Amino acid sequence: MKADPAAGQDTGGEALSRVLEFRPLRVRGDVLIVVLAGTVVAAAGMRVVAVLDHAAPAARTAIDVGPFIVAYRVLYLASAVVFLAWFRRARINAEGRGWHQRFSRAWTFWGWIVPVVNLWIPLRIMDDIWQASFP
């Protein structure tokens, strides 16, 4: 069935596809928290090792801090990927709540990448998601 333009609401297939597209964010949110916590631990580890090795030669400190730097970079990249996955899923879930979304799904990624517009598009997308979360 198609949307009923007179009523301004979806009927049949479109409404069903929105319901089927909804997925909880709990798992993605939990993974994001764990990855962010790992990033913080790796960053703290870099600082602690650098402070503890303050009397050691610079080459020795660089060797000791090296694994923390690698872990930090990997976790930082992973947190960005997991956040974008969470953000996109939240945007998709918001579509089915009846609140008008100002930007398409593609902007959940490109809104962070494109210079200048990255200053307001992600905020507006999050605002739309937030507004859609109210009953």
Buried (B, 14 or more C-beta within 10 A) or exposed (E): EEBEEEEEEBEEEEBEEBEEEBEEBEEBBEBBEBBBEBBEBBBEBBEEBBEEBEEEEEEEBEEBBEEBBEBBEBBBEBBEEBBEBBBBBBBBBBBBBEBEBEBEEEBBBBBBEEEEBEEEBBEBBBEBBEEBEEE
